[in-house]
């Protein structure tokens, strides 16, 4: 029997939004896929840029969705940001928080004092996603940063996935402050920085982990920076057109429609592909019949070598349907 893709790895590190769930709804097949990994005894971790929940809350949410997890398996950008600030600041330092209560709680746990106003003279501003963040919060942060406070962003995801489509993420709010201040944050903690993935691997002593994500600019680039293989699943933010246009530092090792790709033969998901079952690509013409993802893998080989996948013409009805599904019709 051919080895499954997952069998080559000793840890699977999942992103959450767009991979396991959308806000608070499980993605089709995710519960079953994680259950199969549990039955096979594969170590799992969850690394999320979302700073609106603590690790225990995320574990409870996953368990409630049918994905059993404990807090030790979850690494959040909120917890990582608090750990960074604890290293940078003396105990008891004031930190102005733009974000959710989870971020404030993480700061308290490391001996720092969350505050809400610039007049409280914070030593740092930490900015994370929170659905209740307002203009007033951003204004206080701007005043504090101009007054000399360090500016730490938990992450810079421009959007976050939802059942209604992409919604503004923390990166969009960071961009508002960037515009107002005409400067960049002093530090971005979450993906694509590699620390969340490195922390997950250290916790279980993994030597060959794989990252599974839906975003090229965070999950996949973070895996590349961490020196880890990655699987892009097409259930969240980034789709085929994004993959075809990806720069080298944002190219995954594998691509699959969903988490079932973990259980297929590794070679059937690798990207780019010089040849695939059912499809052929010659003289900017796609012919044959097969899976849409296989056609995408073949087209990545063209696009990533300098060709123009948008000019490929179909040479069969199946090819026309595949190009249409990929947004290239």
Secondary structure as GFF3:
##gff-version 3
##sequence-region A 1 329
A	DSSP	three_ten_helix	5	8	.	.	.	ID=ss1
A	DSSP	beta_strand	11	14	.	.	.	ID=ss2
A	DSSP	beta_strand	21	22	.	.	.	ID=ss3
A	DSSP	beta_strand	25	26	.	.	.	ID=ss4
A	DSSP	alpha_helix	30	39	.	.	.	ID=ss5
A	DSSP	beta_strand	44	48	.	.	.	ID=ss6
A	DSSP	alpha_helix	55	64	.	.	.	ID=ss7
A	DSSP	three_ten_helix	71	73	.	.	.	ID=ss8
A	DSSP	beta_strand	74	76	.	.	.	ID=ss9
A	DSSP	alpha_helix	77	88	.	.	.	ID=ss10
A	DSSP	beta_strand	94	98	.	.	.	ID=ss11
A	DSSP	alpha_helix	101	109	.	.	.	ID=ss12
A	DSSP	beta_strand	113	115	.	.	.	ID=ss13
A	DSSP	three_ten_helix	118	120	.	.	.	ID=ss14
A	DSSP	beta_strand	124	127	.	.	.	ID=ss15
A	DSSP	alpha_helix	135	146	.	.	.	ID=ss16
A	DSSP	beta_strand	150	153	.	.	.	ID=ss17
A	DSSP	beta_strand	159	160	.	.	.	ID=ss18
A	DSSP	beta_strand	167	168	.	.	.	ID=ss19
A	DSSP	alpha_helix	170	181	.	.	.	ID=ss20
A	DSSP	beta_strand	187	188	.	.	.	ID=ss21
A	DSSP	alpha_helix	195	204	.	.	.	ID=ss22
A	DSSP	beta_strand	209	213	.	.	.	ID=ss23
A	DSSP	pi_helix	216	220	.	.	.	ID=ss24
A	DSSP	alpha_helix	221	226	.	.	.	ID=ss25
A	DSSP	beta_strand	229	233	.	.	.	ID=ss26
A	DSSP	alpha_helix	240	244	.	.	.	ID=ss27
A	DSSP	three_ten_helix	248	250	.	.	.	ID=ss28
A	DSSP	beta_strand	254	256	.	.	.	ID=ss29
A	DSSP	three_ten_helix	259	263	.	.	.	ID=ss30
A	DSSP	three_ten_helix	266	268	.	.	.	ID=ss31
A	DSSP	beta_strand	279	282	.	.	.	ID=ss32
A	DSSP	beta_strand	285	288	.	.	.	ID=ss33
A	DSSP	alpha_helix	292	303	.	.	.	ID=ss34
A	DSSP	three_ten_helix	309	311	.	.	.	ID=ss35
A	DSSP	beta_strand	313	314	.	.	.	ID=ss36
A	DSSP	alpha_helix	317	325	.	.	.	ID=ss37
###
